[in-house]
Amino acid sequence: MNLLMSRLDEPQRRWYAAIEAQRSGRGGVGLVSRITGLDEKTIGRGRRELDRDLRDCPPDRVRRPGAGRPSVTRKQPGAEAVLLSCVRDEVAGDPLTGQRWIRRSVRQLATAPLVRDWGLSHEPIRRLLLQNQIRPKSNVKRLTPQPHPDRDCQFLYLQAQRQRFQVAGWPIISVDTKKKELIGLFYNSGSVWCQQATAVWLHDFPNDAVGQAVPYGIYVVQLNLGYIYLGQSADTPDFAVDNIARWWQEEGRALFPGAPELLILADGGGSNGYRPRRWKQQLQLQLADACELTVTVCHYPPGASKWNPVEHRLFSEITKTWAGTPLTSFELMRACIQTTQTATGLRVKAVLVEQHYETGLTVSDEEMATLALEKHSTCPKWNYTLRPRKIGK
């Protein structure tokens, strides 16, 4: 009997106890009370409810509306005003939805002098704040600084260049350097299905690393193909252009036979940004001149790097692949990258680059003057073309 009652809610227990007491005849209420531990008044209440009609009891509630302890606002009418006065200076909100929030936790608010004098604990504080549509919130990245005046113009021009190359069947690649990764037993966010978690270093000290990987990515827009070149030194313009030239000679030339021109989509900063002179010089030497290839470069405006296809088409998928896996060696990192696939057909190839790259190399004004650099009329600092030079002819 008690086993059955342990599976019932509060009203069901008293109804069942009332039925058993009625079946037991004279003295049944006391007998059932001793067996179940329910008070005789509770069993009598169950009998009265059964005598009336169970249809009067709300089916979706255990107790009738208004039952239970009186609310804080009824016992202490001024408590809500005191609480709101304490949080008035730190409340933020959304004018469209009317939702508001504070930074302090309810337990911290319970220790405030005014609130403590009223004897409010954290749970009544939480209910009062929710009634006023105030809840804890963290910062949300939604605001953007003043956009560059040429931002929209550059996006339109960039889209027009992509359309031109797609119609002609010429290659379009998106390039960028992924976040550098320490190689060793370092924590990698994410999780994997396993029986026991892998223990990693407590701190990410660079001197505990086997090395630092510099993944440079090339994403072929038309073919949904990705290439990652894992450098082991510095992220320099020479490193970036060497990888692009290597890709063109080993992969790109065969993928786009006879293509006279290449479009490169790049961020506005970093090793392949629009400011480094070395980037333009190496493109001239290693791609335009060495491969007799016309190279057009379009940079994304400041604050728009996430629109670069290599970011959301390639790098994001690689991060998902090695999530929760400590990158203990360059070979393991390379294997993780090469297993990256998507349902839309993405395939990725990874190559280890052992060459060491020197930083701080500069290009003089005289050297820049020798480049066959043609700036476009639209946003000339972000759009330019390098043509092959007929050297020695």
N, C-alpha and C positions, 0 to 999 in steps of 0.2 A: 504493500500500500504506500509506504513512504518512498519507495523507488519510483512508483508512478507519479507521485506528487512532486518529486524533484524535477520532473520533466515539464511541469505545468507552470504557467505564470501565476501572478497573484490572484486575480479573480477566479481563474479556473481551479485553483487549490481550494478556495473556500466553497465553491459550488460543489466540487467533488466531496469535500468533507461533509457538507450539508446533506448530500444524498446518502452517504454512508451512515450518518447519524440518524436519518429518518428510517433507514432500513433496519437499524439496530433496535428500534423501539424505545421503550422507556429507559432513560439513562444513557441513550445513545450519544448525546452531545458531549457528556463528560467522558465517555469511553473513547470517542474519536479524538477529543482534545488531548487525552493522555497518550494516545498512540502517535499522533502527528505532531504534537507540540503546539498546535494552533490554539489561540485563546477561544473560550466558549463564545465570547461576543462576536468574534470573527465568523465562527460557524453559524451563529444566529443571523448575522448579516447576510451570509450566503443563502440561508433559507428564505429570508425576506425577498432577496433579489429573484430567487427562483419562483416564489409565489406571485410576484408581480409579472414581469415578462422580460426575458433576456434581450428582447428587441429594443428595450429602452437603453441598454448599455452600449456605448460606442464601440463598434467592432475593431476600430483601428487604434484604440487607446487602452492602456492597462488601468488607468484611473480616469475618473470623470474630470472634465475641464474645471480648473480652479482648485484641484486637490493638491496636496503637498504643502511645503512650507511657504509662507508669504514671501513675496519678492522683496529685494532690498529696497526698492523704491517705495514700497508700502510701509515697511518698517522704519526706514530712514528717508523721508522725502527729499531731504537736501543733499543726499550722498551723490546723486548724479551730477548736480551742479558743481559740487566741490571737485569731483573727478575731472570733469570737462575743463574746469579752470586750471587744473594742474597740467593738462596736456595741450592747452590752447596754443602755447608758443611753439610747440614742436609738431603740430599737425600739418600735414600736406594733403593735397587731394586732387581729384580729377573733376574739373568743372562740368564735363559732359555727362559723366555717369553719377556724379555726386558721391563717389566713393572716397573715403579719407583714410589716412594711415599715420602711424607714429613709429618711432624708432625704438623707444624703450620697451622692454618686455613687461608683461603684467606683473611679474614678481618684483621687478624693479620699481614699478609704480606703487606697489603695495607698501614699499618702504618709505615713500615720500611722507614728510611730516603731516601735511593736511589729511592725506588719505589714511594714514595710520591712526590719527585721532578719531576718525569715524569707525575704526575697527573693520575696514573692508579687507577681505583676503583676495588672493589673486583670481579665484574663480568668479566671484561677483563682479570684480573689475572687468574680467574678460567679457561677461555677458552684457554689462553696461556699454562697453565700447562697441561690441557687435551690434547692439540695438541702435547705436548712433552711426553705424556704417564706418567704424574706425577699426582697422586691422593692421597687423605688422606687415611691412613691405620692405623689400630690398631695392637698391638702385637698379634702374632699367636703362639700358643704352638705347635711347630713342632720339635724342636731340643731336642735331648736326650743326657744326659751326657755319658761318657764312660761306656758302658755296662759291667756288671760283666763277667769275663772270663768264668764262668761256666753257664751262662744264657741259652745258646742253649742246652747244655748237660742236664740241669735240666728240661727244657721243654720236651725234648725227653723222658727222664726217667719218668716224670710225666704222659705223654701220655701213655707210656707202662704200668704203674701201673693201670691207668684207664681202659685200654683195658683188663688187666688181671682180674680185679674185675667184669667188665661187662660180660665177657665170663662166669665167675663162678656164676654170679647172686648174688654177694655179694653187700652190700650197699656202695654207694659213696655219701658223703655229703660234701658240700662246706659251710664253716662257716666264719663269720666276724661280726664285730660290725658296724652297720650303724651310720651315724652322729647323735650325741646327739641332742635332741630337747627340747627347753624350753616349758613348758606347761603353757598356758595362752593366753591372747589376744595379741599375737605377730604376726608380719607380716610373711606371708608365700607366697613365690613367686608363681606366676601362676594366673589364673583367673577362675571364675565359672560363669555360666549363672544365673543371678538373676536380680531383679528389682532395688535393692539398694546394694551398696558395704558395706561390714562389716567394721566398724571402729575399728582399732587396736591401740596399744600403739605406740607413736611416737618413743620411744627408746626401744631397747632390753636389759633392765637392768635385770640381773638374780634375784635381790631381789624382782622384781615384779612378778616372776613366781610362780605358784603353786608347781612346782617341775621340775625336769629334767629327761626326759626319755632316757634310754640307750637301744636302740633296738638291740638285738643280733639275727642274722639271721642264720638259718640252711636251706640249699636248697638241696633237694634230687634229684640228677642229673638224675637218671634213670626214676623217676616217675613225674618229673616236679611239685613237691610239695614244698611249702615254709612254714617255721615256724618261727615266731618272738616271742622272749621272752623279754617283756618290763620290764627292770630293773629300779629301782628308786634311786639307790645309785651310786656305782662306777663300772667302767669297769675293772674288775680284772680277773686273770686266774681262780680263784675260781668261779666267776660268769659265765665265759665261759664254763668251764667243767661241772658245775652244770646243765646248760641248755642242753648240749649235753647228759649227763647222763639221765636227765629227759625225753628228746625226745626219747632216746633209750628204756627206760622202758615203756613209755606210747604209743609211736607210732612205733618206729623202729623195735622193736622185733616182732610186729604183721605184719608189712609190709614185713619183710624179715625173716620168721620163719626158724630157724635152721642155720642161717648164722654164721660162726665161726669167721669172721673177718670183720672189718670196716675200710674203707679208708676215711681219713679226708683231705680235701684240704683247706689250710689256707694261709693267707698272711705271710710275713716274719716278721712283727712287730705287735705291739699291745698286747692285752691280750692273744692272741693265737699265738704269734710269736715263732720263733725257739730259741730265747735267754732266755725267762723266765723259770727258773727252776720249779717254782710253777706250770706252765702249764703242764709240763711232770709229775710231782709228782701227781697232781690231776687226770690226765688221768690214771695213774697207779692204784690209789686207787679207784676211782669212776667208771671207765669203765672196765679196764682190770681185776682187782681183784674182784670188787663187782658184775660185770655182767659176769665174766668168758668169756671175749671177747678179741680177739687179735686186737689191734688198730695200724694201720699204718698211719703215718702222712707224708704228702708231702707239703712242703711250696713253694710258688711262690718266685722267686728270687726278689731282690730289684728293684723297679720301674715297677713291672709287676702285681700289685694288680688288675688292671682293667681286667685282663684275668681270674680272679677268678669268676666262674659262678654265685656265689651269688650276685656279683656286678651288672652284666648286665642282669641277668635273674630274679632277685627278687627285689633288692633295687631300681632299676630304675623304675620298674612298680609301686612300692609303692609310690614313689615320684610323679608319674603322677596321682595317685588316689587322694592324698590329696592336690594337687596343688591348691593354692588359698584359702584353708580352714584353718583358725586359729585353732590350736590344743589346745583347751581350757580345756581339761581334758584327763586323761589317758584312760577313757572309750571311748571317742570320737576317740582318736588315735587308740585304739584297733579296733573299729568298722570300721574305714577307712581302716586299714590294711586288715581286713577280707573280705572286699568287692573287694579287688584287684583280677582281673581276666584278662586273655588274650585269644585271639582267639586260641592259641595253647594249651590251657587247663590248664594253671597255676591256682592253688588254694592255698590260704594262710590261715593259722591259727595263731592267736595271743593269747598269754597268758601273764597275768600280774604277775610279780615277785615282791613280797613285802619284801623279805628278804634283810637285810642290809649287805653289804660286806665291810670288813675292808681292807684298803690298806697297803702296806709296808710289807707284810708277806714274809719271806725269807725261803730258803731251804739250809741246810748245806751240806757240802761235804759228810758227813757220810750218810745222808738221800739219797742223789743222788746215792751213791754206792749200796744201797739196791734195786734200781729199776731194773726190768727185761727189761732194755733198750738195744735194738740191733740197732746199727747204720748201715745203708746200705753202701755198698762199693762205690756207686755213690753218690757224693755230700753228705757226711755223716752228715753234720750239718743241712741239709734241709730235709733229709729222714731218718726216724727211725721207729722202731716197738716196741711196748710195749706188752709183753705177760703176761697172768695171772700168778700170783705167787701162789704156793701151800702152803699157810701159815697155820701152825698148823696141817699139815698132815705129 
